[in-house]
Structures are given as structure tokens and as C-alpha cells.
Amino acid sequence: MTRAALAAGLLFTGLSSGLTALAQDYPPPPPPPPGYAPPPGAVVVPTAPPPLRVEVVPAPPPYQAIWQPGFWRWDGRGYRWVRGHYVRPPRARHEWVAGHWEPRPGGHIWIEGFWR
């Protein structure tokens, strides 16, 4: 099957049924070592973020793109949902490792997502 035919089939399937991204569960991180301090610049939020939302993933764009799922961002007063979106990878075969909140002493810190 050619790439164009495959892309057209995926586009049709995505448009006709809608794709759903389910909230991902991350394994619990190991406990921090004694005397742990958060990384410089990290904000320790005293409350856990709400559960991840279920998002309807739109059909992919006509160019190579990877879906980056939505996440909760701390704005200094509360959590605000940032919707997922498609982005172009920096190079072929790169994959997106989603950012996530990790429990730490005194609260939670945000671990940024990155390309691998």
C-alpha cells in the first residue's frame, strides 16, 4: 500500500469515527532520596492535578505530524487544561515523550515533555 493510500485511509477513518486519546497512567516514580530538593526553577504545587481529560483526537494533518496529548498546567493559582495538538517532529522517526506531574515531598512538580 502506498503512503498516499495509507494516509487517505487514516484520514477517512479519523474523520468518520473520531479518534479518542485516553488518559495515560504513568507508573509511580521511585521515592526521592533523603534530603531531596526540587530542581532549580521547579515549582512545587501542593495539590495534585485533576485526572487527565479524555480528548477526541482529530484526523492527522496531510503532513507528517505527531499528536501531543493535553495536560494540566499550573498558572500560580490553579490548574488550567492545555489542549492536545499535532506538531511536526524535529526529525524523522522522533517520538514525543509526554510531560507529566510527579509527586514529590511537599506536592507535585511538572516534568516537561521531550523528543526522543
matplotlib code that plots the C-alpha trace (Angstrom):
import matplotlib.pyplot as plt

x = [0.0, 1.4, 1.9, -0.7, -3.3, -2.5, -2.7, -6.1, -7.4, -6.3, -7.8, -11.1, -11.2, -10.3, -12.9, -15.7, -15.2, -13.1, -10.2, -10.1, -7.0, -7.4, -5.8, -2.5, -1.5, 2.2, 3.9, 4.6, 8.1, 10.6, 10.7, 13.0, 16.3, 16.7, 17.3, 15.7, 15.3, 13.4, 15.4, 16.2, 13.3, 10.8, 7.6, 6.3, 2.5, 0.9, -2.1, -2.3, -3.5, -7.0, -7.3, -6.3, -9.2, -10.2, -9.6, -11.1, -8.1, -8.8, -7.7, -4.0, -2.9, -1.8, 1.9, 3.9, 2.8, 2.6, -0.2, 0.9, -1.8, -3.3, -2.1, -2.8, -0.6, -0.2, -0.7, 0.2, -3.5, -4.8, -4.6, -5.6, -6.1, -3.9, -5.5, -3.6, -2.4, -0.4, 3.2, 5.9, 8.7, 12.1, 13.5, 12.2, 11.4, 11.4, 8.8, 7.2, 7.5, 4.6, 5.2, 3.7, 3.3, 5.3, 4.6, 7.5, 7.9, 5.5, 3.5, 3.9, 6.3, 5.9, 8.4, 8.5, 7.8, 10.7, 11.5, 13.3]
y = [0.0, 3.4, 6.1, 8.3, 5.5, 4.7, 8.4, 8.7, 5.7, 7.0, 10.4, 8.9, 6.6, 9.5, 11.8, 9.2, 7.8, 10.3, 9.0, 9.1, 9.5, 8.0, 9.4, 7.7, 6.2, 6.7, 4.2, 5.8, 7.3, 5.9, 7.7, 10.7, 10.2, 11.7, 15.4, 15.7, 19.3, 20.0, 21.0, 24.7, 26.7, 23.8, 24.9, 22.5, 22.6, 21.5, 19.8, 17.0, 17.9, 16.7, 13.5, 13.8, 14.6, 12.3, 14.1, 13.4, 13.3, 15.0, 13.4, 13.9, 16.8, 16.0, 16.3, 14.1, 15.1, 13.6, 14.1, 15.7, 15.0, 17.7, 18.3, 20.3, 23.4, 25.3, 29.0, 30.1, 30.0, 26.8, 24.1, 25.0, 22.5, 22.8, 21.0, 18.5, 19.3, 18.0, 19.1, 18.3, 16.2, 17.8, 14.9, 11.7, 8.8, 11.0, 10.3, 12.6, 11.6, 13.4, 15.7, 14.6, 15.6, 13.7, 13.5, 14.9, 15.9, 18.8, 18.4, 17.8, 19.0, 19.2, 17.1, 18.7, 16.5, 16.0, 14.5, 11.1]
z = [0.0, -0.9, 1.7, 0.0, 0.1, 3.7, 4.6, 2.8, 4.6, 8.0, 7.2, 6.2, 9.3, 11.6, 10.1, 10.0, 13.5, 15.5, 17.5, 21.2, 23.3, 26.7, 29.8, 30.3, 33.6, 34.5, 36.9, 40.3, 40.5, 42.9, 46.3, 46.4, 48.2, 51.8, 51.6, 48.2, 46.8, 43.6, 40.5, 40.3, 38.9, 39.6, 41.2, 43.8, 43.7, 47.0, 45.4, 42.8, 39.3, 38.3, 36.3, 32.6, 30.3, 27.5, 24.2, 20.8, 18.5, 15.2, 11.9, 11.3, 9.1, 5.5, 6.5, 9.0, 12.5, 16.0, 18.4, 21.7, 24.3, 26.5, 30.1, 33.2, 33.6, 36.9, 36.5, 40.0, 41.2, 39.9, 37.2, 33.6, 30.8, 27.8, 24.8, 22.8, 19.3, 16.3, 15.9, 13.3, 14.7, 14.6, 12.6, 11.0, 13.4, 16.5, 19.1, 21.7, 25.4, 27.1, 30.1, 33.4, 37.0, 39.6, 43.3, 45.4, 49.0, 49.7, 46.5, 42.7, 40.1, 36.3, 34.2, 30.7, 27.7, 25.2, 21.8, 21.8]

ax = plt.figure().add_subplot(projection="3d")
ax.plot(x, y, z, "-o")
ax.set_aspect("equal")
plt.show()
